[in-house]
Amino acid sequence: MALKLEHVSYVYGADTELAVRALDDICLEIPEGQFIGLIGHTGSGKSTLVQHLNGLIEPTEGTITYCGRNIWEKDFPKKELRSQVGLVFQYPEHQLFEVDVFSDVCFGPKNLGLPKEEIQERAKRALELVGIPEEYYKQSPFELSGGQKRRVAIAGVLAMQPKILVLDEPTAGLDPRGRDEILSQVAHLKKETGISVVLVSHSMEDVANYVERIVVMNQGRILYDDTPSAVFGHVKELEEVGLAAPQVTYILHRLKENGFDVDVKATTIDEARDTILKAMREEREC
């Protein structure tokens, strides 16, 4: 089921004087059931990369395969690919257009030509997964809060039953409560469905508590591809490319510098709490 990019490059305006290399020799594999954070500052190539994942953009160089087949073969079923690799763009609520929430979520599976009963079952299941209660089903999506609109838009993609869900900056423009709401819901649906999730962000804070692997982009290339603890160990290097480690990383490093025996590789708030409490107990015992 893996989606694989091999030596993929992409040039905007190729063969012109204004050519810009947005991706440069990308090698990346998205296996089944993994939660991946794709991180990078604005202009690092994140959005261009994710548009390659379901065939919206054809690479200038390199190959992209899904289940072992080149997605740019002449007879490759692009429609099927886009139902299997679901892409949710930034500000997806701008794509809501139906008269009510339930109809909007039904739109995707309806285009697959499925029977009415299955369409409705898929829509209901998707809305349950993103935490939208039934009393909202007949409400206009434009009357919902920003976070609720975002969740409805995600449900519309989930109703297609993708194997890979790609979320491009799903928390953009939301307040802290809305951001936490979306990210916790994404973590919940990942746990419930077992699908692969690619969470695109420019914020280390957004992904620190959720993902198991982080891919860091810089100037169209992959700078790091490793576990969160390994990536956050490169604090200075991340700062040099316009990024920052989570706040807990800086706090733990400061405590370590002041003599507390804490684990600076802790990446989540819970892990940071545990290592700080352990260090405090050891300090008292001394």
C-alpha positions as CSV (number, residue, x, y, z in Angstrom):
1,M,0.0,0.0,0.0
2,A,3.1,2.3,0.3
3,L,3.3,5.5,-1.6
4,K,6.9,6.1,-2.8
5,L,8.7,9.1,-4.3
6,E,12.0,8.3,-5.9
7,H,14.3,11.2,-6.9
8,V,11.4,13.5,-7.5
9,S,12.1,17.1,-8.6
10,Y,9.7,19.8,-9.8
11,V,10.4,23.0,-11.6
12,Y,7.9,25.8,-11.9
13,G,8.2,27.5,-15.3
14,A,10.6,24.9,-16.6
15,D,12.3,25.9,-19.9
16,T,11.8,29.6,-19.1
17,E,14.0,32.3,-17.7
18,L,11.8,32.4,-14.6
19,A,12.2,28.7,-13.8
20,V,12.1,27.9,-10.0
21,R,13.1,24.5,-8.6
22,A,10.5,23.9,-5.9
23,L,11.5,20.3,-5.2
24,D,15.0,18.8,-5.6
25,D,15.7,15.1,-5.6
26,I,13.0,14.0,-3.1
27,C,13.1,10.4,-1.9
28,L,10.3,9.6,0.4
29,E,8.1,6.6,1.4
30,I,4.8,6.7,3.2
31,P,4.1,3.3,4.6
32,E,0.8,1.9,5.8
33,G,-0.5,3.2,9.2
34,Q,2.1,5.8,10.0
35,F,1.6,9.3,11.4
36,I,4.0,11.7,9.7
37,G,4.7,15.4,10.3
38,L,5.9,17.3,7.2
39,I,7.5,20.4,8.5
40,G,9.1,23.4,6.9
41,H,9.1,27.2,6.7
42,T,7.0,29.0,4.1
43,G,8.5,28.4,0.6
44,S,10.3,25.2,1.7
45,G,8.3,23.0,-0.8
46,K,5.8,21.4,1.5
47,S,2.7,22.3,-0.4
48,T,4.3,21.5,-3.8
49,L,5.3,18.1,-2.4
50,V,1.9,17.1,-1.1
51,Q,0.3,18.0,-4.5
52,H,2.5,15.3,-6.0
53,L,1.1,12.6,-3.6
54,N,-2.2,12.1,-5.4
55,G,-1.2,13.2,-8.9
56,L,-2.3,16.8,-8.9
57,I,1.2,17.7,-10.2
58,E,3.4,15.6,-12.4
59,P,7.1,15.6,-11.4
60,T,9.6,17.2,-13.7
61,E,12.0,14.4,-12.8
62,G,11.7,11.1,-10.9
63,T,8.9,8.6,-10.3
64,I,6.0,8.3,-7.9
65,T,4.5,4.8,-7.3
66,Y,1.5,3.6,-5.4
67,C,1.2,-0.1,-4.6
68,G,4.1,-0.6,-6.8
69,R,2.7,1.1,-9.9
70,N,3.9,4.4,-11.5
71,I,1.0,6.8,-11.0
72,W,1.9,8.6,-14.3
73,E,1.6,5.5,-16.4
74,K,-0.9,6.1,-19.2
75,D,-3.5,3.7,-17.9
76,F,-3.1,4.4,-14.2
77,P,-6.6,5.2,-12.6
78,K,-6.1,8.7,-11.2
79,K,-9.7,8.9,-9.9
80,E,-9.0,5.8,-7.8
81,L,-5.7,7.2,-6.6
82,R,-7.4,10.4,-5.4
83,S,-10.0,8.5,-3.5
84,Q,-7.1,6.4,-1.8
85,V,-4.9,9.4,-1.1
86,G,-7.1,12.1,0.3
87,L,-5.8,15.7,0.3
88,V,-7.2,18.4,2.5
89,F,-6.0,21.8,1.4
90,Q,-5.3,24.8,3.6
91,Y,-8.6,26.5,4.6
92,P,-10.7,23.6,3.3
93,E,-13.8,25.3,4.6
94,H,-13.6,27.5,1.5
95,Q,-14.6,24.4,-0.5
96,L,-17.8,23.8,1.4
97,F,-20.8,24.6,-0.9
98,E,-23.8,22.3,-0.2
99,V,-26.9,23.5,1.6
100,D,-26.2,21.4,4.7
101,V,-23.4,19.5,6.4
102,F,-24.6,16.0,5.6
103,S,-25.0,16.8,1.9
104,D,-21.5,18.3,1.7
105,V,-19.9,15.1,3.2
106,C,-22.0,13.0,0.8
107,F,-20.6,14.8,-2.3
108,G,-17.4,12.8,-2.6
109,P,-18.8,9.2,-2.3
110,K,-21.7,10.2,-4.5
111,N,-19.2,11.0,-7.3
112,L,-17.9,7.5,-6.9
113,G,-21.2,6.2,-8.1
114,L,-22.0,4.3,-4.9
115,P,-25.5,3.3,-3.8
116,K,-27.4,5.8,-1.8
117,E,-27.4,3.7,1.4
118,E,-23.6,3.3,1.3
119,I,-23.1,7.0,0.6
120,Q,-25.1,7.9,3.7
121,E,-23.4,5.3,5.8
122,R,-20.0,6.6,4.8
123,A,-21.0,10.2,5.5
124,K,-22.4,9.4,8.9
125,R,-19.3,7.4,9.8
126,A,-17.0,10.2,8.7
127,L,-18.8,12.8,10.7
128,E,-18.7,10.6,13.7
129,L,-14.9,10.2,13.3
130,V,-14.4,14.0,13.3
131,G,-16.7,14.6,16.2
132,I,-19.6,16.3,14.5
133,P,-22.9,15.4,16.3
134,E,-26.1,14.5,14.5
135,E,-27.9,17.7,15.4
136,Y,-25.5,19.5,13.0
137,Y,-26.2,17.3,10.0
138,K,-29.0,19.5,8.5
139,Q,-27.4,22.8,9.5
140,S,-25.7,25.0,6.9
141,P,-21.9,24.5,7.1
142,F,-21.5,28.3,6.9
143,E,-23.1,28.7,10.3
144,L,-20.5,26.5,12.0
145,S,-17.4,27.7,13.9
146,G,-14.0,27.7,12.1
147,G,-12.9,24.5,13.8
148,Q,-16.2,22.8,13.0
149,K,-16.1,23.8,9.3
150,R,-12.5,22.4,9.1
151,R,-13.7,19.1,10.6
152,V,-16.6,18.9,8.2
153,A,-14.2,19.4,5.3
154,I,-12.0,16.7,6.6
155,A,-15.1,14.4,6.9
156,G,-15.8,15.0,3.3
157,V,-12.4,13.5,2.4
158,L,-12.8,10.7,5.0
159,A,-16.1,9.6,3.4
160,M,-14.1,8.6,0.3
161,Q,-12.4,6.1,2.7
162,P,-8.8,7.0,1.8
163,K,-5.8,4.8,2.8
164,I,-3.7,8.0,3.2
165,L,-4.9,11.3,4.6
166,V,-2.8,14.4,3.7
167,L,-3.7,17.5,5.7
168,D,-2.0,20.7,4.4
169,E,-1.8,23.2,7.4
170,P,-5.1,22.0,8.9
171,T,-4.8,24.5,11.8
172,A,-4.0,27.6,9.7
173,G,-6.0,30.6,10.9
174,L,-7.5,28.9,13.9
175,D,-7.2,30.1,17.5
176,P,-5.4,27.9,20.1
177,R,-8.6,26.1,21.1
178,G,-9.5,25.4,17.5
179,R,-5.9,24.1,16.7
180,D,-6.0,21.7,19.7
181,E,-9.5,20.6,18.6
182,I,-8.4,19.7,15.1
183,L,-5.2,18.0,16.1
184,S,-6.7,15.9,18.8
185,Q,-9.5,14.9,16.4
186,V,-6.9,13.9,13.7
187,A,-5.1,11.8,16.3
188,H,-8.4,10.2,17.2
189,L,-9.3,9.3,13.7
190,K,-5.8,7.9,13.1
191,K,-6.2,5.6,16.1
192,E,-9.8,4.6,15.1
193,T,-9.1,3.9,11.4
194,G,-5.4,3.0,11.2
195,I,-4.9,5.1,8.1
196,S,-1.6,6.8,7.3
197,V,-1.7,10.5,8.1
198,V,0.6,13.2,6.7
199,L,0.2,16.4,8.7
200,V,1.8,19.4,7.0
201,S,2.8,22.3,9.2
202,H,5.4,25.0,9.7
203,S,5.0,24.6,13.5
204,M,6.9,22.1,15.6
205,E,4.5,22.7,18.4
206,D,1.6,21.5,16.3
207,V,3.1,18.1,15.6
208,A,5.3,17.4,18.7
209,N,2.5,15.6,20.7
210,Y,1.1,13.5,17.8
211,V,3.4,12.3,15.1
212,E,5.8,9.3,15.1
213,R,8.0,10.6,12.3
214,I,9.0,14.0,11.1
215,V,10.2,15.0,7.7
216,V,11.8,18.5,7.6
217,M,11.9,20.4,4.3
218,N,14.2,23.2,3.4
219,Q,14.7,24.8,0.0
220,G,12.9,22.0,-1.8
221,R,15.0,19.2,-0.2
222,I,14.5,16.9,2.8
223,L,16.8,18.1,5.6
224,Y,15.8,15.5,8.2
225,D,13.6,12.4,8.2
226,D,13.6,10.8,11.6
227,T,11.8,10.3,14.9
228,P,10.7,13.5,16.8
229,S,13.3,13.1,19.4
230,A,16.1,12.7,16.8
231,V,14.9,15.7,14.8
232,F,14.4,18.0,17.8
233,G,18.0,17.1,18.8
234,H,19.1,19.5,15.9
235,V,17.9,22.7,17.6
236,K,20.6,25.0,16.2
237,E,20.2,23.5,12.7
238,L,16.4,23.9,12.8
239,E,16.8,27.6,13.9
240,E,19.2,28.2,11.0
241,V,16.4,27.3,8.5
242,G,13.7,29.4,10.2
243,L,12.2,26.7,12.4
244,A,12.2,26.1,16.2
245,A,12.0,23.1,18.5
246,P,8.9,22.8,20.8
247,Q,9.0,24.9,23.9
248,V,9.5,21.8,26.1
249,T,12.8,21.2,24.3
250,Y,14.2,24.6,25.2
251,I,12.9,24.3,28.8
252,L,14.6,20.9,29.2
253,H,17.8,22.1,27.8
254,R,17.8,25.1,30.2
255,L,17.1,22.8,33.2
256,K,19.9,20.5,32.0
257,E,22.3,23.5,31.9
258,N,21.4,24.4,35.4
259,G,22.2,21.0,36.8
260,F,18.9,19.1,36.6
261,D,19.2,15.5,35.3
262,V,16.4,15.7,32.8
263,D,16.0,13.8,29.5
264,V,16.4,16.5,26.8
265,K,15.1,14.0,24.2
266,A,11.6,14.2,25.7
267,T,9.3,15.7,23.0
268,T,5.8,15.8,24.5
269,I,4.4,17.7,27.5
270,D,3.7,14.4,29.3
271,E,7.2,13.2,28.7
272,A,8.6,16.5,29.9
273,R,6.5,16.4,33.0
274,D,7.7,12.9,33.9
275,T,11.4,13.7,33.4
276,I,11.2,16.9,35.4
277,L,9.3,15.2,38.3
278,K,11.9,12.4,38.3
279,A,14.7,15.0,38.4
280,M,13.1,16.8,41.3
281,R,12.7,13.6,43.3
282,E,16.3,12.7,42.7
283,E,17.3,16.3,43.8
284,R,15.3,15.9,47.0
285,E,16.8,12.5,47.8
286,C,20.3,14.0,47.5
